[in-house]
Amino acid sequence: MELDETDFDPEDRAGGPVVADRSTLYNMEPIGLSTPEVEGLRSYLVRLSRSHGISVRHMVRGVLTRADPRIGSVANSAFLRVGAGTVNGLGDHATRFAAALETLTTRRGLSHLTMLPWRDLFPRNGAGLLARSPQWCSACLREAVINEREISHPLVWSLGMATACRVHGTALRDRCPSCGKAQPFLPSRPSLLRCAHCWAILAEEGHPAESTASEATHWIANALGDLVSARSLPIGFDARSVFLKRVETLVLRYAAGNRAEFCRTAGLKPQALKNWFSRDERPSTPQFLRICYAANLHPNAFLASVNEVRGLTSMPAGAAPSPANRPRLDPTAVQRLRKILIEARRNSQTVNEICQSTSLKRSALKYWLSTECQETSRVAKRDRRQAVDARTLSNIEAVRHVVRDFARIGIYPSRRRVEERLRPIGLSLLDPILRVVYFVERNGLAGTRPSGGRT
């Protein structure tokens, strides 16, 4: 069967949306709930937009903001294109989008289309959790088209450690096979099958490629499926405390209490356990899965018990992406950076500019000086806002001056004449604010227009 179908659209095979009592949006059932193939909240949002026949942008800005106005303050083009991947994560965006969709559809449990059930275990900033751009299995999309199933993107595809499909064993793609471009997290047109740039189908023609995943990569794919399939954790379950107890048991059993030795065996950095136990840090997703792999247990089984462990195995190099190395800074270096941040506030510098001058990544700077970075960003935003306000006032005064100057010499200030005077200084009445100022000033000059002639 050819993918370029003409008699049906594979993304319209939902079996008809169900309208819940007094719901604003269709009470649409998520695909694959409580299974390793559960769709992500981003996928659910795109399908919901499609079922209503509206763009994703309108769904976010015009509908979801009714349930949570805070969504409207972040739903700009950059967020929809790059930042909306966090909708599937465990931060504020995932919380707000899930809650807003639950309110508007009256369907409960949409937080289980995200990583929110694991927010007590993993870092709140989502370190190592999500992929940098949307990715998909070409074979899965092709099978959905052939079998006329509705297109969805499983939550597991959005995880950073997911490099292969757990069903087909083939590598996940993150570029359109036709134009080679990465996809936006929330496309303007509500389609999960077609490229947002060239509108080509993202599934490749032909038969699926043979599995290229190694044994370790295949284990990771299944472990991630196990991670997302747990619909809910037991009430009152403290995942972080349970995780630390399980790790401590493994250290005592297989490394005689030597944490550094255990880290070496499990393929972790020597200080990893010290940071978890003494600095109240949380394991990243790659670290958590390395521990599970060492114990040869999937995540839910690992948190349930470690009695099945029969020795430890280090994850092979290259089996999964490794977290970036964070530089170790001594107290003197940290103090020096603190002074640089304080000085930056006086010069209205941003954190990114400081990173460029110090050759440090933003994540490293925020790790060592989180409070100072937040204050520096706040001051930079305030100064930038004041500069924008000052420039706007200057532009308004320029329009007023041009209109009044024409009136002073007895020439009617038509839009054409004012535009010609404004163009050399980089201004235009296409700016809504300047256009309003122009009309207010012109209407205040009653009687200055000549009796005849073109204006």
C-alpha positions, 0 to 999 in steps of 0.5 A, spaced: 500 500 500 502 506 498 503 512 503 500 517 499 493 515 500 487 519 497 481 516 499 482 517 507 486 521 512 490 516 517 489 521 522 482 522 522 481 514 524 479 516 531 472 513 531 468 519 532 470 524 538 466 523 544 463 530 547 462 529 555 457 533 559 458 540 559 465 540 557 468 545 552 473 540 548 471 533 546 472 528 552 477 524 547 480 518 550 488 517 550 491 512 546 495 506 549 494 509 556 497 504 562 501 501 556 509 502 554 506 505 548 502 511 551 501 517 547 505 523 550 501 529 552 503 533 546 501 528 541 494 528 545 494 536 544 495 535 537 490 530 536 485 534 540 486 540 535 485 536 529 479 533 531 476 540 533 479 542 526 483 548 529 490 550 529 494 547 534 496 555 536 489 557 536 488 551 541 493 553 545 492 561 545 485 561 544 482 555 548 487 553 553 488 560 556 481 560 558 482 554 563 489 557 565 491 564 563 498 563 565 499 559 558 498 565 554 504 568 557 508 563 554 505 560 548 509 564 543 512 562 537 519 560 540 515 556 545 511 552 540 517 551 536 522 549 541 520 549 548 513 545 548 517 539 548 517 540 556 509 539 556 511 531 556 516 533 562 515 534 569 515 541 570 510 547 570 509 547 563 507 539 564 503 541 570 499 547 567 497 544 560 495 537 563 491 541 568 488 545 563 486 539 558 483 536 564 478 542 565 476 543 558 475 535 556 473 533 563 477 527 562 482 525 568 489 522 569 492 526 563 498 527 567 499 520 566 501 522 559 507 526 561 513 524 566 509 528 572 508 521 576 516 521 577 517 528 579 519 526 586 524 522 583 528 526 577 531 533 578 525 538 577 529 541 571 528 535 567 536 534 566 537 528 561 530 527 561 527 529 554 529 529 547 532 536 544 527 535 538 521 531 536 523 524 534 519 518 531 519 511 529 518 511 521 516 503 521 511 505 527 508 511 523 507 506 516 504 501 520 499 506 522 497 508 515 497 501 512 492 499 518 488 505 518 490 507 525 490 514 528 497 517 528 500 518 535 507 519 538 508 515 544 511 518 550 517 514 550 519 517 543 520 524 547 525 521 552 532 523 551 535 516 552 530 513 547 534 512 541 531 506 538 524 503 537 522 498 542 517 494 537 522 494 531 529 495 534 530 501 528 533 507 530 528 513 531 528 519 526 528 526 528 529 529 521 524 529 515 526 524 510 524 529 504 527 536 506 531 534 512 529 539 517 527 538 524 520 538 526 517 543 531 514 540 538 507 543 536 506 544 529 502 550 526 497 545 522 495 539 527 498 533 524 503 528 527 504 524 520 507 530 515 513 534 515 511 541 518 515 544 513 514 541 506 508 537 508 511 530 506 509 524 510 515 522 515 514 515 514 519 512 509 517 508 503 518 501 503 519 495 508 521 497 515 529 496 516 532 490 520 533 491 527 540 495 528 539 496 536 544 492 540 542 488 546 543 494 551 540 499 547 534 494 546 534 493 554 533 501 554 528 501 550 524 496 554 526 500 560 523 506 558 517 503 556 516 500 563 517 507 566 512 510 562 507 505 562 506 505 570 499 509 570 500 511 577 505 510 583 501 508 590 499 513 594 504 516 599 509 512 595 516 516 596 520 514 589 526 518 591 527 515 598 525 508 596 530 509 590 536 511 595 534 505 600 535 500 594 541 503 592 544 503 599 542 495 599 546 494 592 552 498 595 552 494 601 551 487 598 556 488 592 561 493 594 562 492 601 559 499 602 564 502 598 560 507 594 566 509 589 567 502 587 559 501 586 559 507 582 565 504 578 562 498 577 555 501 575 558 506 570 557 512 574 561 518 576 565 517 583 561 522 586 554 521 584 552 517 590 555 522 595 551 528 591 544 524 592 545 522 599 549 528 602 547 534 597 540 532 596 540 531 589 536 527 584 538 522 579 538 524 572 534 519 567 541 516 565 543 515 572 537 512 574 537 507 568 544 505 569 543 503 576 537 499 573 541 496 568 547 494 573 541 491 577 538 488 570 531 490 573 526 495 569 525 501 573 518 499 576 521 492 578 527 496 581 523 500 586 519 494 588 525 490 590 532 488 589 532 481 591 532 478 584 539 481 583 545 476 581 550 481 580 552 488 577 553 489 570 556 496 567 552 499 561 556 498 555 559 505 552 555 508 547 549 504 549 545 511 551 547 518 551 551 520 557 550 527 561 555 532 559 560 533 564 559 539 569 566 542 571 568 542 578 569 549 581 573 550 588 570 555 593 575 561 590 572 560 583 565 560 585 566 566 589 569 569 583 563 567 579 559 570 584 562 577 583 562 577 576 554 576 576 554 582 581 558 586 576 553 584 571 547 586 574 550 593 574 552 593 566 545 589 565 549 583 562 545 577 561 547 570 564 548 568 557 553 573 556 557 571 562 557 564 560 560 566 553 565 570 557 567 565 562 566 559 557 561 555 562 555 552 560 549 556 563 547 549 566 553 549 570 553 556 572 546 555 574 548 549 578 553 553 582 550 559 583 542 558 582 540 564 586 545 569 583 543 567 576 536 568 577 537 575 580 541 577 574 536 574 569 531 578 573 535 585 573 537 584 565 529 583 564 528 589 568 533 593 564 531 591 557 524 592 559 525 599 561 530 600 555 524 598 550 519 603 554 524 608 553 525 607 545 517 606 545 516 613 548 522 616 543 518 613 537 512 616 539 515 623 540 518 623 533 511 621 530 508 627 534 514 632 532 513 630 525 505 631 525 506 638 528 511 640 524 507 639 518 501 643 521 506 649 523 508 650 516 501 649 513 501 642 510 496 637 512 500 631 515 497 625 511 499 618 512 504 618 506 507 625 508 508 622 515 511 615 512 516 619 508 519 623 514 519 617 518 522 612 514 529 615 514 529 614 522 527 607 521 520 608 523 513 606 520 506 607 521 505 600 520 507 600 528 500 599 531 502 604 537 505 609 532 499 609 528 494 610 534 499 616 536 498 619 529 491 619 528 490 622 535 495 627 533 492 628 526 485 629 529 487 634 534 489 638 528 482 640 525 482 645 520 489 644 518 487 640 511 487 644 505 480 645 501 482 641 495 488 637 492 490 630 493 493 629 500 
